[in-house]
Amino acid sequence: MTQSVIILNHQQISHKIKRLAWQIYEDNMELETIYVAGIDNRGMFLAERIADELKTIGMENIHLINIVIDRNNFEPQFFSNVDLSELKNQSLIIVDDVLNSGKTLISAFLPLLQRQVGKIRIAVLASRSYRLFPVNADFVGISMATTFQEHLLFDDSDINDLKLALN
C-alpha cells in the first residue's frame, strides 16, 4: 500500500478557499445574486466555505445547491431551498474538491443547461493534469501533474485538520 503525501494542510486549504472566493467575487461583483453548487459531500463542504467567504467579502445574496451524482449512471440530483427554474439567466459556480477526468462535472451540466443558466463557472480545490472529458476549471486552488494511477483525496473528516493528499 502506498503512503499518502500531504499536498495541502488545513491552513493552506483555508488560504486557497479565501483566494477562490475572491476570484469568484471579482468575476461576479456586479451581480445581486449568485448560486453556488457543491458536488457530493466534499464539493458541498467546499461550496459552503466559499459561500461563507463570499459573505465576508460583501456578497450577501448567495444560494447553495447540493448536486449529488449517482455513481452507477452519473445522473445528478439537485437539492436546494430555491426552485431551480430561478437559475435562468443567472450565474452559477459549480464547486468540487478534485477535477480528475471531468466526468462528474460534465454529468451535472446537461440539466443545468436545460434550465438556461446564464453563466457557469467551475471552482475546484485541486485540478489534475489529465482529462477524459473537455472540462477545465475557471478557479483552481492548486494544479498538479499526476499519473493515472495516482489519486488526490480531499479529507474533510476533521474540520480542524483538513488535508489534500496524494495516494
Residue pairs with C-beta under 8 A, 6 or more apart in sequence:
2 167
4 153
4 165
4 166
4 167
5 165
5 166
6 163
6 164
6 165
7 126
7 142
7 144
7 152
7 164
7 165
7 166
8 16
8 125
8 126
8 141
8 142
8 162
8 163
8 164
9 162
9 163
10 160
10 161
10 162
10 163
13 125
13 141
13 162
13 163
13 164
14 162
16 125
16 141
16 142
17 46
17 49
17 50
17 53
17 125
17 141
18 53
19 141
20 50
20 53
20 123
20 125
20 139
20 141
21 50
21 53
21 54
21 56
21 57
22 53
22 57
23 123
23 139
24 34
24 50
24 54
24 93
24 121
24 123
24 139
25 54
25 57
25 58
25 59
27 121
27 138
27 139
28 34
28 59
28 91
28 93
29 59
31 91
32 61
33 61
33 62
33 63
33 90
33 91
34 54
34 59
34 61
34 62
34 63
34 90
34 91
34 92
34 93
35 62
35 63
35 64
35 65
35 82
35 87
35 90
35 91
35 92
35 93
36 47
36 50
36 51
36 54
36 62
36 63
36 64
36 65
36 92
36 93
36 95
37 47
37 64
37 65
37 66
37 67
37 78
37 92
37 93
37 94
37 95
37 108
38 44
38 45
38 46
38 47
38 48
38 64
38 65
38 66
38 67
38 95
38 96
39 67
39 69
39 94
39 95
39 96
39 104
39 105
39 108
40 67
40 68
40 69
40 96
40 104
41 156
42 96
42 97
42 154
42 156
43 67
43 94
43 95
43 96
43 97
44 64
44 66
44 95
45 97
45 156
46 95
46 96
46 97
46 123
46 125
46 154
47 64
47 93
47 95
48 64
50 93
50 95
50 123
51 62
51 64
54 62
55 62
63 80
63 81
63 82
63 86
64 80
64 81
65 78
65 79
65 80
65 82
65 84
65 92
66 78
66 79
66 80
67 76
67 77
67 78
67 79
67 94
67 108
68 76
68 77
68 79
69 75
69 76
69 77
69 104
69 107
69 108
70 76
70 77
74 103
74 104
74 107
75 107
76 107
76 108
76 111
78 84
78 111
84 115
85 115
87 112
87 115
87 116
87 117
88 115
88 116
88 117
88 118
89 116
89 117
89 118
90 117
90 118
90 119
91 117
91 118
91 119
91 121
92 112
92 117
92 119
92 120
92 121
93 120
93 121
93 122
93 123
93 139
94 105
94 108
94 120
94 121
94 122
94 123
95 122
95 123
95 124
96 104
96 105
96 122
96 123
96 124
96 125
97 124
97 125
97 126
97 154
98 124
98 125
98 126
98 127
98 128
98 152
98 153
98 154
98 164
99 105
99 122
99 124
99 126
99 127
99 128
99 131
99 135
99 137
99 140
100 128
100 152
101 130
101 131
101 132
101 133
102 131
102 132
102 133
102 134
102 135
103 132
103 133
105 122
105 133
105 135
106 133
106 134
106 135
109 120
112 120
121 138
121 139
122 135
122 136
122 137
122 138
122 139
123 137
123 138
123 139
123 140
124 137
124 139
124 140
124 141
125 141
125 142
125 154
125 164
126 140
126 141
126 142
126 143
126 144
126 152
126 154
126 164
127 136
127 137
127 140
127 142
127 143
127 144
128 143
128 144
128 145
128 146
128 152
129 143
129 144
129 145
129 146
130 146
130 148
142 164
144 152
144 166
146 152
146 166
150 166
150 167
151 166
151 167
152 164
152 165
152 166
152 167
153 164
153 165
153 167
154 162
154 163
154 164
155 162
155 163
155 164
155 165
156 162
